[in-house]
Amino acid sequence: MSLTVETLMSKMPGAFLPEKAPGLDAVIQFKFSGAEAGDWYAAIKDGKCEVAKGTHPSPKMTLSADSADYVKIFTGEIDGMQAFMQGKLKLAGDLNLAMKLVQMFKIK
């Protein structure tokens, strides 16, 4: 079974490592294009991560990517930094948050 953006997003709260995000209060907006185009956001606050479909009014950071590329980045098939340098992954807002994002979730 191939991973989908929907599956990944629904697994985010369970993969969240609160000890890696002490005191963090942030919303990350995800904008996906391609086969699974859509908007999602992850709200991280009080050691919890909640994910919802849609657009948040005031995200701290926005991540835009093709849905297939995002799945590959999340599973480690593509290096996130490389994807960013190649323009496959676009970030806006608090870029420090993007660096923390990788550490805040246990992948696989």
Secondary structure by P-SEA (a helix, b strand, c coil): ccccaaaaaaaccccccccccccccbbbbbbbcccbbbbbbbbbcccbbbbbccccccccbbbbccaaaaaaaaaccccaaaaaaaccccccccaaaaaacccccccc
